[in-house]
Amino acid sequence: MAASRFTTFCSHLSMQGAPVVAIQVLAGHTDLSTTPRYMHLSPAALECAIELLEREIPDLAGEK
C-alpha cells in the first residue's frame, strides 16, 4: 500500500524533528493519539535516533 500524502506530510515533519503536538495541530487532529498513526520513520531516521545514544551527555549541573 502506497503512503498517502497526509502520511508523508506527518512523516517528513517527524523525521525533521517537529514536536508531535506541532504535527497534531498542522494535521488538524483533535486527539493526540491519532497523530502517531501517520508518523512513519525511515530506516535512516531510526538509525539517527539510535546514534543519539552514542553522544556524550553534558553535565548540566556543572559537576566534574
N, C-alpha and C positions, 0 to 999 in steps of 0.2 A: 504494500500500500504506500503510495507516494505521500509525502508530508504536505499538508495544506499550507497555504501562505500564512495563515494565522499561526500555525505551529512553528513555521520558520521564523516569523517575527519574534515570537516569545523565546525561541531557542537562541537566536542571534543576540538578543538583549541579554539573556542569561550568560552566554559564553563571553560577552564583553564585560561582565561584572555588574550589570544593573541589579539593584536590590529587588528582591521578589515583590515587595509591596509596590515599587515603581512599575514593574511589569504588570502587576494586577491592575493598577489604575489605567495604564496605557492600553491594556487589553479589554478594559471595560468589565472586568469580573467583579461581581458584588461580593463573592465569597472567596477568601484567600485560598481555600482548599482546591479551588478549580484551577488556579494558575499553574501549579507544578505539572498537571497533566499535559500541558502544552510546551513545557520546557525540556527539550531533549538535548543532551550534550553529545558532542562529537567525541570520538576516541582521543583526539588531541587535547580537547578541553579536560577530559578526565585525567589524562597524563599530567597536565599542568596543575591540576588540583593535588595530585599525589606529590608533585615536586614541591608544593608548599611545605610539606612535612620535612623536607630536607634543609630548609632555611634555618639559620640560627635565630632563636627567639631573643629579641632585645630585652635587656634588663631595664624595665621602665621605672623601677624603684631606685635605680642608681647604685645598687649594692654590687660589690665585687665578689 
